[in-house]
Amino acid sequence: GKLVLLGNFSQQLVVLDTDTLDVVGRATTMGIEESDYRLRANTHHVWVGDRRFVCAIGDHLYEIDLDDLRNAKLLGAHRLWTAHELRATRDGRFILMGDLGPEREGARQVGIFDRKRPAEPQVIKLPGTVWHVCVHPTRNVGYAATYSIATEGEDFVDWAPSYTREYVFEIDLETAT
């Protein structure tokens, strides 16, 4: 409860002291995996211990210790465009991921990373983009709410929420359905 790990688009890991807001740790993610797309950054994290977390950097998921931000353990590919929010099941086996998508279109998919089978991440196609996800507190079930945006001239840098039909999906994480 004395440290906070900031999720951000700056392609760096930043740890702050909650009492003083001083930066107590900082490391570039480019030293872990290079990424040429500005939004492919560690925006959300999953804690897997008191001092260890999982985050998406580039094309992969990594486990990182707060005491050694520069040395990340590669877990495996996430298979998404731009993995955004990550949520783990209570037992830590499954990580459900939202996807920001590429800059010029919506992603319309979510990812499931099974820590028991890291070489086989699953991608589920959906009728709308899902940035944020959540998981059931006791079952291996996840939830994904679609989010639609409107642009002018397909400019996905300048956008606004769109008032279209949205969905909430319940996903069995063990079968990826």
N, C-alpha and C positions, 0 to 999 in steps of 0.2 A: 503493500500500500504506500510505499514511499517513492516509487518510480513510475513514470508513465512513458509508454512507447507511442510516439506520434505516427499515425498513418498520414501519408502525404503523397503528392505528385512530384516531389523534388528529387527522386531517385537517390534517397539517402535514408539511413536509419538514424533516428534521433531519439535519445532517451533524456527525459527531464526529471529533476528532483521535484516532487510535488509540493514541498514546503517552500522552496525558493524560486522555482521555475528555472533554475540554472541548468544548462546543458551539461550532463554528466557523461554522455557517450554519443559519438557521432561517427558514422562510417558511410562511405558511398556504396551504393549497391552495384555500381558499374564495375567495381573490383570483384564482385561475386559473379555477375553475368551482365555483359553489355546489352543494352537495348537502345535502339535508335528512335523509338517512339515515346514521346514525352509522357503519355498517360500509362505506360507499362511500368508502374511503380507500386511499391508496397503500401497500398492504401488501407488495408485491413489485415489483422493478424489473428491467429488462433493460439492461445496459450496452451502449452503442453506440459507445463510444470511451473514452479515458482519463478524460474529465471530463463525458461526456454519458450520460444514461440515459433510458429510456422507462418511464413508469408510467401507470396508470389513475387518472384523477380524474373522479368523476362518471360521465358517459355516454361519455367519450372517452379516447383515448390521447394523451399529450403527450410530446414530447422536451424535456428540460430540461438546462441546463448548470449544473454545480456552482458556477460563478462568478457565475451570475445566476438564482437560484432563483425569482424572481418573474415572469420572462418566459419562458413556456413556448410551444413551437411545437406547435400543434394538428396531430395526425397524422390523426385521424378517429375515428368512432364505433366502439366495441367491440361493441355490440349485446347485451351480457350484463346480467343483473340487477346483480351486484356482482363485477366482475372481481377475481380474487384472484391466484394465482400466475401469472407470465408467464415464458415461456421462448422464446428465439429460436433459430432454426437457425444453424448455423455461419456461413453467408453473411449472416445478419441479415435475410433477406427475409421469413420467416414468424415471427409471434409466436403461440404457442399459449397460450391463457388458460383457467385454471380459473374456476369461478363459485361464490361462496358462496351465492348465491340471495337471495331476499327474506326478511324476518324470519319469515314465517308458513308457508313451505314450502321444499322442496328445489328446487334449480335444475335438476338433471338435464340439463346441457348444458355444452359447451365452446365456445370461440370461436377462430377463426383469423383473424388480421389479416395480410394480404399487403401489404407495404410498396410493392410495385409497383402494386397496385390498392387503394389505401386507401379508396376509396368503396364497396368491395364486401366488407366483413367477412362471414365465414361463421359460422353457428351450427349445431352438430351436436347433436341431441337424443340423450340416452342414458337407460338405465333406472335410473341412480343419479346422485347429485350428485358432481361432481368438483371438489374444491378445489385439488388440486395436480396438476401435469403435468410432463412432461419431454420432451426431444427427443433424437433419435438424434445421436451426435457428428458424423456425416458426411453423412447422408441427410436429405432433407426429410420426415421421419417423426416423429410425436409419439406420446406414450403418455399415457393418462388412466386413472387408477384410481378407481373409484367409492368413495364413502364414505357409509354410511348412519348416520342418527342416530335415536334414540328420544326421544320427548317425552311428557309427561303433559298431556293435554288440549290437544294441539296448541300447547303453549307452546314456541316455537322459541328463546326466550331461555335457558331452562334445559333442557339436553339432555345426552345421553350417547351414546357410540358404540353402535350397534345391531349385533347379531350376525345379519346377514342375508347373503344371497348377494351377493358383490361381484364386480366385473369389472375386467379391465385391457384397454383398447382400444388397438390400434395404428391410427394415423390417418395416411393419406396427406395431407400438408398441401397439396400442389398441387391435388388433386382434391376435397379436403374429404370424403373417404370413409374 
